[in-house]
Amino acid sequence: MGKAIKIGLFGFGVVGQGLYDILEKSSGINAEVVKIAVKHKDKPRSLPKDYFTFEAQEVLLNKDIDLIVELIDDTDAAYNIIKSALQNGKNVVSANKKVLAEHFEEFIQLQLETGKSILYEASVCGGIPIIRTIEEYYISELLYSVKGIFNGSSNYILSKMQKEDISYEVALKQAQDLGFAESNPKLDVEGFDAKYKLVILAAHSFGLYIHPEEVFHYGISGISKFDIQYAKEKKLKIKLISSVFKNSENSISMYVIPEFVDKYSNLYLVEDEFNGVTVEGAFSDKQFFSGKGAGGHPTGSAVLSDIAANTYNYKYEYHKTQKELQYNYSSESVLRVYIRYGGDFNLESFFEQLLERYQNTTIQYVVGEIKLNRLNQLLSEFKTEIGFVCSLGDK
Ligand SMILES: NC(=O)c1ccc[n+]([C@@H]2O[C@H](COP(=O)([O-])OP(=O)(O)OC[C@H]3O[C@@H](n4cnc5c(N)ncnc54)[C@H](OP(=O)(O)O)[C@@H]3O)[C@@H](O)[C@H]2O)c1
């Protein structure tokens, strides 16, 4: 075996410790963690003290270190670490979808300027090897869509509500107690986390980078037992789905929204903290990938794969960005949606077409076809009146 790859690790939390454990047990890779940068000085650690430092520069400027593995939960600090690592001539592996999605173009540029690489398989759907699959396997395939369940915490909450007939609040508390959801779960349940992952996958799949702020997302925090019952009566399940798809010859749309999924969809059976991705191409047709989207070992295993890829100088080539066919981004795609709401206001004017309307003394909902940008307007104008929105798919 050749010279060991020397790693400077940032973060020793769920993923950092998972990775360390995997490296200890794995015999297939000649890698050594030289130094670990963490934040809190008084936290008890499972390794001897001299492994750790609280000074980023001690790792970033260490000439013995070949590779920086960034696994921290602070986005601003992560941005500085990744940038400084590349500028100091080190390759980077990261699991940080937020920082990658927000600085995607800048990081591509920095890789070109420095000749160094950032690999980030763990940032999207944890243990499912989807980025490299899209980047390499589908290199020449004309993709139609990439769609899936990208957030394990919200999928866990939805699964519990649908299987056990419990409220959103109870399901969320269970997810938090089991460590699937953060104490501040907003990033997960409001669809932000799923959106960051979607932005990264869309850039690799279609060569079009859209800043997360421009991408529509709607989460699951408004869901009620009535919505679950509505789905059950129609033999459907509600899942938080991220989609990017070609909606005309040269335009794509993307969004994160809860969706009613029927039993013929592969995503129907993706339960609890699992993730699933369906990739549809002109020639390969539909292919489905599923696995654990989070957790120390599944995510650590994706990080390990990137560390291994570093040993043979693998870099993303961003093939699709270099293709002749450049896509535009459209927020005008039409969705068929169910909207449960309260109050009395003119909701009809937002729709292209209203297909169903229901009202009793306590509940009212409509089903209809609406453009994505109009749905966005409706949600911002009538924030408090809208109870829950769920898609029945794109038209
Ligand atoms: N958890 C998952 O299943 C999962 C899955 C996919 C991707 N990710 C991503 O992986 C990353 C790490 O997540 P995690 O769940 O492992 O987080 P975590 O358990 O909260 O651990 C975070 C670690 O980062 C360290 N840290 C925070 N700020 C730092 C700074 N400025 N400098 C150095 N170290 C710093 C903390 O230090 P202390 O130990 O001193 O507190 C801690 O060790 C995040 O980007 C997350 O989005 C996580």
The ligand as a MOL file (V3000), in Angstrom:
LIG
                    3D

  0  0  0     0  0            999 V3000
M  V30 BEGIN CTAB
M  V30 COUNTS 48 52 0 0 0
M  V30 BEGIN ATOM
M  V30 1 N -25.9670 14.1000 11.1180 0
M  V30 2 C -26.1950 13.5870 9.9300 0
M  V30 3 O -26.7690 12.4970 9.8130 0
M  V30 4 C -25.7570 14.2980 8.6820 0
M  V30 5 C -26.0700 13.7470 7.4240 0
M  V30 6 C -25.6110 14.3850 6.2550 0
M  V30 7 C -24.8960 15.5550 6.3620 0
M  V30 8 N -24.6360 16.0840 7.5990 0 CHG=1
M  V30 9 C -23.8570 17.3200 7.6660 0
M  V30 10 O -22.6140 17.0240 8.2970 0
M  V30 11 C -22.1710 18.1610 9.0330 0
M  V30 12 C -21.9160 17.7550 10.4970 0
M  V30 13 O -23.1410 17.3120 11.0600 0
M  V30 14 P -23.1790 16.5610 12.4690 0
M  V30 15 O -24.5640 16.0040 12.5800 0
M  V30 16 O -22.0170 15.6470 12.6060 0 CHG=-1
M  V30 17 O -23.0400 17.7970 13.4800 0
M  V30 18 P -22.8360 17.7450 15.0700 0
M  V30 19 O -23.0830 16.3720 15.5940 0
M  V30 20 O -23.6440 18.8640 15.6240 0
M  V30 21 O -21.2750 18.0660 15.2630 0
M  V30 22 C -20.7510 19.2810 14.8480 0
M  V30 23 C -19.2740 19.3070 15.1270 0
M  V30 24 O -18.7540 20.5080 14.5610 0
M  V30 25 C -17.8790 21.1070 15.5090 0
M  V30 26 N -17.7990 22.5430 15.2240 0
M  V30 27 C -18.8080 23.4610 15.1810 0
M  V30 28 N -18.3280 24.6700 14.8330 0
M  V30 29 C -16.9830 24.5150 14.6500 0
M  V30 30 C -15.9420 25.3770 14.2680 0
M  V30 31 N -16.1730 26.6680 14.0100 0
M  V30 32 N -14.6940 24.8690 14.1700 0
M  V30 33 C -14.4350 23.5670 14.4300 0
M  V30 34 N -15.4060 22.6780 14.7830 0
M  V30 35 C -16.6480 23.1550 14.8870 0
M  V30 36 C -18.4720 20.7710 16.8520 0
M  V30 37 O -17.5000 20.9310 17.8580 0
M  V30 38 P -17.7530 20.4810 19.3730 0
M  V30 39 O -17.6040 18.9900 19.3660 0
M  V30 40 O -16.7020 21.1710 20.1280 0
M  V30 41 O -19.1630 20.9380 19.7010 0
M  V30 42 C -18.8970 19.3180 16.6000 0
M  V30 43 O -17.8240 18.4420 16.8290 0
M  V30 44 C -23.2460 19.2370 8.8510 0
M  V30 45 O -22.9110 20.0520 7.7630 0
M  V30 46 C -24.4820 18.4190 8.4980 0
M  V30 47 O -25.4160 19.1590 7.7310 0
M  V30 48 C -25.0520 15.4810 8.7460 0
M  V30 END ATOM
M  V30 BEGIN BOND
M  V30 1 1 1 2
M  V30 2 2 2 3
M  V30 3 1 2 4
M  V30 4 1 4 5
M  V30 5 2 4 48
M  V30 6 2 5 6
M  V30 7 1 6 7
M  V30 8 2 7 8
M  V30 9 1 8 9
M  V30 10 1 8 48
M  V30 11 1 9 10
M  V30 12 1 9 46
M  V30 13 1 10 11
M  V30 14 1 11 12
M  V30 15 1 11 44
M  V30 16 1 12 13
M  V30 17 1 13 14
M  V30 18 2 14 15
M  V30 19 1 14 16
M  V30 20 1 14 17
M  V30 21 1 17 18
M  V30 22 2 18 19
M  V30 23 1 18 20
M  V30 24 1 18 21
M  V30 25 1 21 22
M  V30 26 1 22 23
M  V30 27 1 23 24
M  V30 28 1 23 42
M  V30 29 1 24 25
M  V30 30 1 25 26
M  V30 31 1 25 36
M  V30 32 1 26 27
M  V30 33 1 26 35
M  V30 34 2 27 28
M  V30 35 1 28 29
M  V30 36 1 29 30
M  V30 37 2 29 35
M  V30 38 1 30 31
M  V30 39 2 30 32
M  V30 40 1 32 33
M  V30 41 2 33 34
M  V30 42 1 34 35
M  V30 43 1 36 37
M  V30 44 1 36 42
M  V30 45 1 37 38
M  V30 46 2 38 39
M  V30 47 1 38 40
M  V30 48 1 38 41
M  V30 49 1 42 43
M  V30 50 1 44 45
M  V30 51 1 44 46
M  V30 52 1 46 47
M  V30 END BOND
M  V30 END CTAB
M  END
